[in-house]
């Protein structure tokens, strides 16, 4: 697009040639697959190229086209010409001035110095500069570039005056209109880049490379080729001003301009790219006093210039953020004027598009944009890049403010107010922590507190939303609080419910705080240790009350050393056992109780766990089987009464024959409560299978074998026959434990032969084995 602009703007082309180009461009323009200017989003702005009266009868075809294609601007530019006498005078002479001219109207031809101005739509005017350079008219291009920059500077000055006059009213309304629908940075024609490179080229000319430039160069003294020089003033520059200063100033003017975020992904990426390219060119220039003066002047203007500046007090919600530019301004100004540097960077921290209450802008804006703008926030495709740039700016300020309490507080406030993403705040918290604890010096306590403060904000932000980094964030916060000191740890434990879930508070926070490494790291005395442990126990009990399923075990562990707290935690578990806890949670806590030397409590919990359990006939590999066997062994070791109490629960919960027969076998091998006084074996008798409680267990086991057999036979296939015969053999062992067991078993087998006589092959195998 920009290339075709250059072609049709050739100052010496013949009319018929222009006509043939126009015809060709229109032909391409009408093809369906003709690319849009914005790559993937039709921009429905009106004719923007012809902003001068000479384009009044603008090319009508393009206004009917709904989208701007890569050729639209060139087609519109076919209406432009070079016949304007003022324009001719500007480009053809260094001496074109009018010192009697009164610079009063908006579109004056000369400024107060009497120097010529050129008021064309800026991107179009710069396209002319580009065309002059491309077609071999470097002197003319430079003259026009200087006139444009002088026009922009004058405009800046006038805008500031205008804003100051209306400031009260504008700030009172709290909304602003966008003065530029098309920003100059990121523009398809790259107007600022064109002015910048034209002026930079003039700084580093040597006589050979800039033919015919003698009238400019005779006063320039000796130049080193390809090094940027402050060359003495051109006629139309301020006293002592150089092309280099002009180039830098125009770049700053463009970068600081308030402009609306364009629509499509391609255009938005272009805005970021163009800005970064321009800044990286600026970074190659070494700042001396004269350039610092320009930085100061522009920064002050940007802060005060209202709606013309992206750093004005009130900006439009949709305007392109200034983070990247402000970071560059900040680092450039910091050594020379720290106050101004911070003022600029803090003002730039805003990201209004993410603020729900942000003013939506002035309704009196030009009609064609009013319909485009509302609710456009989701179409900020580069938002994640923008947010990371905002984070970079904040990080740069934090680093610079190390050691300065007042500045750190201001930067912290700005971060808390303007950054909306928890992961970016977490990154800043980590950055601050690293800067605060650099190895070569004592930790910077203010910066550590900033780090902690940001960490706490992240905790609050992510407490009720899912965040995959949450665990890492919680661990990090405890580390950070440990560095800050014991009072910070105490404080996060006392306010745990605003920061952590009960599980996090017990399993990560309190456990880490109470660990040996933390105690050692903090050099705590007994009194401090006890105070911290007290907070941890209080937290543990509150969490156990709130979420017994996930916190009871941690609470018991944390309260081990305090009898009353431990009793309280145990009571919380008992109260919750009937309602909220699963058998696996209860078994885990019961095993912990036994391990800690509370067998009766372990037994109580195991019996509660049994009431929640249900093992059906075919679940012979269920994970809870080990727990059931352990619970029965525990009851057995405690004595006859405990075993008698748990067996009815086992019978009720377990319907799996193999598990029941396993329990039965273990119970008949040894005496209950066998480990008695002095560890000697009790002289107690083995329990009888004919009496309760084992009789009940034996009957249940036989019943389970009978039920399981019928269940298996309904769906059995020949490849499972031999396995089934083995199962019956196991069943027989259990039947035979009863005093009339052989009779029962024989009846059972006869019964099977009768009911399942259709399964001839299987019944033949049964006969072979069992008669």
VENZIZI-V952006 format. One record per backbone hydrogen bond with DSSP energy under -1.0 kcal/mol. NH is the residue of the N-H (numbers start at 1). CO is the residue of the C=O. Records with the same first field share a line. If there is no record, write none. Layout:
NH->CO + CO
//
This chain:
5->1
6->2
7->3
8->4
9->5
10->7
13->10
18->14
19->15
20->16
21->17
22->18
23->19
24->20
25->21
26->22
27->23
28->24
29->25
30->26
31->28
34->31
37->68
39->36
40->38
51->49
55->52
56->53
58->56
70->35
75->71
76->72
77->73
79->76
80->77
88->84
89->85
90->86
91->87
92->88
93->89
97->95
98->114
101->98
104->102
108->105
111->115
114->111
117->109
125->121
126->122
127->123
128->124
129->125
130->126
131->127
132->128
133->129
134->130
135->131
136->133
137->132
141->137
142->138
143->139
144->140
145->141
146->142
147->143
148->144
149->145
150->146
151->147
152->148
153->149
154->150
155->151
156->152
157->153
158->154
159->155
160->156
161->157
162->158
163->159
164->160
165->161
166->162
167->163
170->166
171->167
172->168
173->169
174->170
190->187
194->190
195->191
196->192
197->193
198->194
199->195
200->196
201->197
202->198
203->199
204->200
210->206
216->213
217->213
218->214
220->217
226->204
227->224
231->229
237->234
241->238
246->242
247->243
248->244
249->245
250->246
251->247
252->248
253->249
254->250
255->251
256->252
258->308
260->180
261->318
268->264
269->265
270->266
271->267
272->268
273->269
274->270
275->271
276->272
277->273
278->274
279->275
280->276
281->277
282->278
283->279
285->282
292->288
293->289
294->290
295->291
296->292
297->293
298->294
299->295
300->296
301->297
302->298
303->299
304->300
305->301
308->305
309->306
310->256
312->309
319->316
320->259
326->322
327->323
328->324
329->325
330->326
331->327
332->328
333->329
334->330
336->333
337->333
341->337
342->338
343->339
344->340
345->341
346->342
347->343
348->344
354->351
355->352
358->355
362->176
365->362
369->366
370->366
371->367
373->369
379->376
380->377
381->379
383->380
386->382
387->383
388->384
389->385
390->386
391->387
392->388
393->389
394->390
395->391
396->392
397->393
398->394
399->395
400->396
401->397
402->399
404->401
408->404
409->405
410->406
411->407
412->408
413->409
414->410
415->411
416->412
417->413
418->414
419->415
425->421
426->422
427->423
428->424
429->425
430->426
431->427
432->428
433->429
434->430
435->431
436->432
437->433
441->438
444->436
448->444
449->445
450->446
451->447
452->448
453->449
454->450
455->451
456->452
457->453
458->454
459->455
460->456
461->457
462->458
470->467
473->469
474->470
475->471
476->472
477->473
478->474
479->475
480->476
481->477
482->478
483->479
484->480
485->481
489->485
490->486
491->487
492->488
493->489
494->490
495->491
496->493
498->495
499->496
500->496
505->501
506->502
507->503
508->504
509->504
510->505
511->506
512->508
513->509
514->510
515->512
519->515
520->516
521->517
522->518
523->520
524->519
529->525
530->526
531->527
532->528
533->529
534->530
535->531
536->532
537->533
538->534
539->535
540->536
541->537
542->538
543->539
544->540
545->541
546->542
547->543
551->547
552->548
555->551
556->552
557->553
558->554
559->555
560->557
562->559
566->562
567->563
568->564
569->565
570->566
571->567
572->568
573->569
574->570
575->571
576->572
577->573
580->576
581->576
586->582
587->583
588->584
589->585
590->586
591->587
592->588
593->589
594->590
595->591
596->592
597->594
598->593
602->598
603->599
604->600
605->601
606->602
607->603
608->604
609->605
610->606
611->607
612->609
613->610
615->653
619->616
620->618
622->619
625->622
628->624
629->625
630->626
631->627
632->628
633->629
634->630
635->631
636->632
637->633
638->634
639->635
643->639
644->640
645->641
646->642
647->643
650->646
651->647
652->648
653->649
654->650
655->615
660->656
661->657
662->658
663->659
664->660
665->661
666->662
667->663
668->664
673->636
676->674 + 680
679->676
680->677
682->674
695->691
697->693
698->694
699->695
700->696
701->697
702->698
703->699
704->700
705->701
706->702
707->703
708->704
709->705
710->706
711->707
712->708
713->709
714->710
720->717
721->718
724->720
725->721
726->722
727->723
728->724
729->725
730->726
731->727
732->728
733->729
734->730
735->731
736->732
737->734
738->735
741->738
744->740
745->741
746->742
747->743
748->744
749->745
750->746
751->747
752->748
753->749
754->750
755->751
756->752
759->756
760->758
763->759
764->760
765->761
766->762
767->763
768->764
769->765
770->766
771->767
//
